[in-house]
Amino acid sequence: MIVSIVHKEMLSVLRDGRLLLLACSVFLVLTGFFLASADEYRQAQQEKQSVGKTAKEQWDSQGVKNPHSAAHFGIYVFKPDSALAAVDPGLRQYTGQALWLEPHKRNRARFSPAADQGLASRFGQVTAGFVLYALLPLLIIGMAFNAVTREREQGTLRMLHSLGVSGTKLLLGKFAGLLLVFVVVLMPAMLAAMIILYQHFALANDDMLRLFALSSTFLVYYAIFAALAMAVSAWLKCSRTALFILLAFWLGSVLVAPRLGAAAAEIMAPMPSAATFWSAIKKDIRQGLANDGNHDVREASFKAQILKQYGVASVEELPVGFVALAARQESSSPQKR
């Protein structure tokens, strides 16, 4: 019974011409955005390689000097990106891309692309990921909003029930048919994306596993939207009302909720400024994380403890190496964790 319903849903889509139109539209939009994302990724990688090469040449040409002094010259290193960043850049826009390495200091990553962009530009990033998580759910809503309400409005729902078709089987059949149609619509664009990835980027085994996990996650994401659209269509009697509610849900969940969540997190747990962060670090160094003093104070306290434990008056009389004990104690203290 469910197979017959799936077959009927596929035929209905084929007959009204929506499948070909949707497949062409998705192919053009997704392929275009993916090409733009891949080009941006290549440019970013070329810039990193060029600047990294220059930084390495500067370090190599600093002249003959003591190794410790040479290390203090410092060098920039750049965060490598996976080839899948061409599909979805993730947090690359909001995290630093370069790190300044120098002895005795822990620096923060610098040069976040989002720092040079306005808030409005973050809503329209030209990436394939934007199409995958934002636009394709809208396509699912357009295909499923009247899946049940159309049957009710045309009077065919009563006929289906009179033939012994239960509501559960009807919904499952329509749900499976909708997902099959969506996969058929999406398949040409995904094949084009795979070809571009293989031709322009070196994909390791880890990248393939990540690509599989990403594809599976998106499939579950789309199935959730399809199930919600089916539920709304079965609950309401009017296709127009169902479409309005689903569009409002899409707008709130895809575009509004992430921004509100980020704003709420910033209010509830604001990020400290760089000056505040480093001031707190210096305070912890001076006073200790547990307010047990600086390094010299902690070392003196530990020395007194060890001398008392072994019953000697000086470090020279210890049967063990004090320097090694002090180093182990310092590495296992909260200061290092």
C-alpha positions as CSV (number, residue, x, y, z in Angstrom):
1,M,0.0,0.0,0.0
2,I,2.8,2.4,0.9
3,V,4.7,1.6,-2.3
4,S,1.6,2.4,-4.3
5,I,1.2,5.8,-2.6
6,V,4.9,6.6,-3.2
7,H,4.4,5.6,-6.9
8,K,1.3,7.8,-7.1
9,E,3.2,10.8,-5.6
10,M,6.1,10.5,-8.0
11,L,3.7,10.3,-11.0
12,S,1.8,13.4,-9.8
13,V,5.0,15.4,-9.6
14,L,6.2,14.2,-13.0
15,R,2.8,15.0,-14.7
16,D,2.7,18.6,-13.5
17,G,6.2,19.4,-14.6
18,R,7.5,20.5,-11.2
19,L,10.3,17.9,-11.1
20,L,12.1,19.1,-14.1
21,L,11.7,22.8,-13.2
22,L,12.9,22.2,-9.6
23,A,15.8,20.0,-10.7
24,C,17.0,22.7,-13.1
25,S,16.6,25.5,-10.6
26,V,18.4,23.7,-7.8
27,F,21.2,22.6,-10.1
28,L,21.8,26.2,-11.3
29,V,21.6,27.8,-7.9
30,L,23.6,25.2,-6.0
31,T,26.2,24.8,-8.6
32,G,26.7,28.5,-9.0
33,F,27.0,29.1,-5.2
34,F,29.4,26.1,-5.0
35,L,31.6,27.5,-7.7
36,A,31.7,30.8,-5.9
37,S,32.6,29.1,-2.6
38,A,35.3,27.0,-4.2
39,D,36.8,30.1,-5.9
40,E,36.8,32.0,-2.5
41,Y,38.4,29.0,-0.9
42,R,41.2,28.8,-3.5
43,Q,41.9,32.5,-3.2
44,A,42.2,32.2,0.6
45,Q,44.5,29.2,0.3
46,Q,46.7,31.0,-2.2
47,E,47.0,34.1,0.1
48,K,47.9,32.0,3.1
49,Q,50.6,30.2,1.1
50,S,52.0,33.4,-0.3
51,V,52.2,35.2,3.0
52,G,53.4,32.0,4.8
53,K,56.2,31.7,2.3
54,T,57.2,35.4,2.8
55,A,57.2,34.9,6.6
56,K,59.4,31.8,6.3
57,E,61.9,33.6,4.1
58,Q,62.0,36.5,6.6
59,W,62.8,34.1,9.4
60,D,65.4,32.2,7.4
61,S,67.2,35.5,6.4
62,Q,67.4,37.0,9.9
63,G,71.1,36.2,10.0
64,V,73.5,34.2,12.2
65,K,72.6,34.5,15.9
66,N,72.1,32.5,19.1
67,P,69.3,29.9,18.7
68,H,67.4,31.4,21.6
69,S,67.6,34.9,20.1
70,A,66.6,33.4,16.7
71,A,63.5,31.9,18.2
72,H,62.5,35.3,19.7
73,F,62.4,36.6,16.1
74,G,59.0,35.0,15.9
75,I,57.0,33.7,12.8
76,Y,53.5,33.7,11.6
77,V,51.8,30.3,11.0
78,F,48.4,29.9,9.2
79,K,45.5,27.7,10.0
80,P,45.0,25.0,7.3
81,D,41.5,24.5,5.9
82,S,39.9,21.3,4.8
83,A,38.8,21.0,1.2
84,L,35.2,20.7,2.5
85,A,35.4,24.4,3.5
86,A,34.6,24.9,-0.2
87,V,31.2,23.4,0.6
88,D,30.6,24.9,4.0
89,P,33.2,27.3,5.5
90,G,31.8,26.8,9.0
91,L,33.3,29.2,11.6
92,R,36.3,30.2,9.4
93,Q,34.9,33.7,9.0
94,Y,34.8,34.2,12.8
95,T,38.0,32.6,13.9
96,G,41.5,33.9,13.5
97,Q,43.5,32.7,10.5
98,A,47.0,33.4,11.6
99,L,49.0,32.9,14.8
100,W,52.1,34.7,15.9
101,L,54.6,32.2,17.4
102,E,57.2,33.5,19.9
103,P,58.8,32.0,23.0
104,H,57.3,32.3,26.4
105,K,54.0,33.8,25.1
106,R,50.7,32.4,24.1
107,N,49.1,34.7,21.5
108,R,45.6,34.7,20.3
109,A,44.7,34.0,16.7
110,R,44.4,37.1,14.5
111,F,42.8,38.3,11.3
112,S,39.2,37.1,11.5
113,P,37.4,37.9,8.1
114,A,34.2,38.7,9.9
115,A,35.9,41.5,11.8
116,D,36.0,43.5,8.6
117,Q,32.4,42.8,7.6
118,G,29.2,44.5,8.7
119,L,26.4,42.7,10.4
120,A,24.2,42.8,7.3
121,S,26.8,41.1,5.2
122,R,26.7,38.0,7.4
123,F,23.1,37.3,6.3
124,G,24.1,37.0,2.6
125,Q,27.3,35.0,2.5
126,V,27.7,33.5,-1.0
127,T,28.4,29.9,0.0
128,A,27.0,26.5,-0.9
129,G,26.3,25.9,2.7
130,F,23.8,28.8,2.8
131,V,21.9,27.1,0.0
132,L,22.0,23.7,1.7
133,Y,20.8,24.8,5.2
134,A,18.6,27.8,4.3
135,L,17.2,27.6,0.8
136,L,16.6,23.9,0.3
137,P,14.3,23.6,3.3
138,L,12.2,26.3,1.7
139,L,12.0,24.1,-1.4
140,I,10.8,21.2,0.7
141,I,8.1,23.4,2.2
142,G,7.0,24.4,-1.3
143,M,6.7,20.7,-2.2
144,A,4.9,19.5,0.9
145,F,2.7,22.3,2.3
146,N,-0.4,21.0,0.4
147,A,0.4,17.3,0.4
148,V,-2.6,16.4,2.6
149,T,-4.6,19.6,2.5
150,R,-4.9,19.3,-1.3
151,E,-6.5,15.8,-0.9
152,R,-8.9,17.3,1.6
153,E,-9.8,20.3,-0.6
154,Q,-10.3,18.2,-3.7
155,G,-12.4,15.6,-1.8
156,T,-10.1,12.7,-2.5
157,L,-9.2,12.2,1.1
158,R,-12.6,10.6,1.9
159,M,-12.3,8.4,-1.1
160,L,-8.9,7.1,0.1
161,H,-10.2,6.4,3.5
162,S,-13.2,4.6,2.0
163,L,-10.8,2.3,0.2
164,G,-9.2,1.3,3.5
165,V,-6.1,3.5,3.3
166,S,-5.3,4.5,6.9
167,G,-4.0,7.9,7.8
168,T,-0.7,6.5,9.0
169,K,0.0,4.7,5.7
170,L,-1.0,7.7,3.7
171,L,1.3,10.0,5.6
172,L,4.2,7.5,5.4
173,G,3.7,7.0,1.7
174,K,3.6,10.8,1.0
175,F,6.6,11.4,3.2
176,A,8.7,8.7,1.4
177,G,7.5,10.0,-2.0
178,L,8.5,13.5,-1.0
179,L,12.0,12.5,0.1
180,L,12.5,10.5,-3.1
181,V,11.5,13.4,-5.3
182,F,13.8,15.7,-3.3
183,V,16.7,13.3,-3.7
184,V,16.1,13.1,-7.5
185,V,15.9,16.9,-7.6
186,L,19.1,17.3,-5.6
187,M,21.2,14.5,-7.2
188,P,22.4,16.4,-10.4
189,A,23.7,19.3,-8.3
190,M,25.4,17.0,-5.8
191,L,27.1,15.0,-8.6
192,A,28.4,18.3,-10.1
193,A,29.7,19.3,-6.7
194,M,31.5,16.0,-6.3
195,I,33.1,16.4,-9.7
196,I,34.4,19.9,-8.9
197,L,35.8,18.7,-5.5
198,Y,37.7,15.8,-7.1
199,Q,39.1,18.0,-9.9
200,H,40.2,21.0,-7.9
201,F,41.0,19.6,-4.4
202,A,42.9,16.8,-2.9
203,L,40.5,14.8,-0.8
204,A,42.0,12.6,1.9
205,N,40.2,9.7,3.5
206,D,39.4,11.9,6.5
207,D,37.7,14.4,4.1
208,M,35.6,11.6,2.6
209,L,34.4,10.5,6.0
210,R,33.6,14.1,6.9
211,L,31.8,14.5,3.6
212,F,29.7,11.4,4.3
213,A,28.9,12.6,7.8
214,L,27.9,16.0,6.4
215,S,25.7,14.5,3.7
216,S,24.0,12.2,6.3
217,T,23.4,15.1,8.7
218,F,21.8,17.3,5.9
219,L,19.6,14.4,4.9
220,V,18.3,14.0,8.5
221,Y,17.8,17.8,8.5
222,Y,15.7,17.7,5.4
223,A,13.7,14.8,6.6
224,I,12.8,16.8,9.8
225,F,11.6,19.7,7.7
226,A,9.6,17.2,5.5
227,A,8.0,15.6,8.5
228,L,7.0,18.9,10.0
229,A,5.6,20.1,6.7
230,M,3.6,16.8,6.4
231,A,2.3,17.2,10.0
232,V,1.2,20.8,9.4
233,S,-0.5,19.8,6.1
234,A,-2.4,17.0,7.9
235,W,-3.4,19.2,10.8
236,L,-4.8,22.1,8.9
237,K,-7.6,22.2,6.4
238,C,-6.4,25.1,4.2
239,S,-3.3,24.9,2.0
240,R,-2.9,28.7,2.3
241,T,-2.8,28.6,6.1
242,A,-0.4,25.7,6.1
243,L,2.0,27.5,3.7
244,F,1.8,30.7,5.8
245,I,2.6,28.8,9.1
246,L,5.5,26.8,7.5
247,L,7.0,29.9,6.0
248,A,6.9,31.6,9.4
249,F,8.5,28.6,10.9
250,W,11.2,28.5,8.3
251,L,11.9,32.2,8.7
252,G,12.1,31.9,12.5
253,S,14.1,28.7,12.7
254,V,16.6,29.3,9.8
255,L,17.2,33.0,9.8
256,V,16.0,34.5,13.1
257,A,16.7,31.9,15.8
258,P,20.5,31.6,15.2
259,R,20.9,35.4,15.4
260,L,18.8,35.6,18.5
261,G,20.7,32.7,20.1
262,A,24.0,34.3,19.4
263,A,22.8,37.6,20.8
264,A,21.4,35.9,23.9
265,A,24.7,34.1,24.5
266,E,26.6,37.3,24.2
267,I,24.4,38.9,26.8
268,M,24.4,35.9,29.2
269,A,28.1,35.2,28.8
270,P,29.9,38.1,27.2
271,M,33.3,37.6,25.7
272,P,36.0,39.7,27.6
273,S,37.9,42.2,25.6
274,A,41.6,41.5,24.8
275,A,42.7,44.0,27.5
276,T,40.5,42.3,30.1
277,F,41.7,38.8,29.1
278,W,45.4,39.6,29.3
279,S,44.9,41.5,32.6
280,A,43.3,38.5,34.1
281,I,46.2,36.3,32.9
282,K,48.7,38.6,34.5
283,K,46.8,38.6,37.7
284,D,46.7,34.8,37.8
285,I,50.5,34.7,37.2
286,R,51.1,37.1,40.1
287,Q,48.6,35.6,42.6
288,G,48.1,32.1,41.3
289,L,44.9,30.5,40.2
290,A,44.1,29.5,43.8
291,N,45.5,32.8,45.2
292,D,48.5,30.8,46.5
293,G,51.1,33.3,45.3
294,N,53.5,33.5,42.4
295,H,56.0,30.9,41.2
296,D,58.6,31.8,43.8
297,V,56.1,31.6,46.7
298,R,54.8,28.2,45.5
299,E,58.3,26.9,45.1
300,A,59.4,28.0,48.6
301,S,56.3,26.4,50.1
302,F,57.0,23.1,48.2
303,K,60.7,23.2,49.2
304,A,59.8,23.5,52.9
305,Q,57.3,20.6,52.5
306,I,60.0,18.4,50.8
307,L,62.7,19.2,53.4
308,K,60.2,18.3,56.2
309,Q,59.2,15.1,54.5
310,Y,62.8,13.8,54.2
311,G,64.0,15.3,57.5
312,V,66.9,17.3,56.1
313,A,67.9,21.0,56.4
314,S,68.9,21.8,52.8
315,V,68.3,20.8,49.3
316,E,71.8,19.4,48.9
317,E,71.1,16.8,51.6
318,L,68.0,15.4,49.8
319,P,68.4,11.8,48.5
320,V,66.4,12.8,45.4
321,G,66.7,15.6,42.8
322,F,64.7,18.6,44.0
323,V,64.6,20.3,40.6
324,A,62.8,17.3,39.1
325,L,60.3,17.2,42.0
326,A,59.6,20.9,41.7
327,A,59.1,20.6,37.9
328,R,56.7,17.7,38.3
329,Q,54.8,19.5,41.1
330,E,54.5,22.7,38.9
331,S,53.4,20.7,35.9
332,S,50.6,19.0,37.9
333,S,49.4,22.1,39.7
334,P,46.2,24.0,38.7
335,Q,48.5,26.7,37.2
336,K,49.4,24.4,34.3
337,R,45.9,22.9,33.9
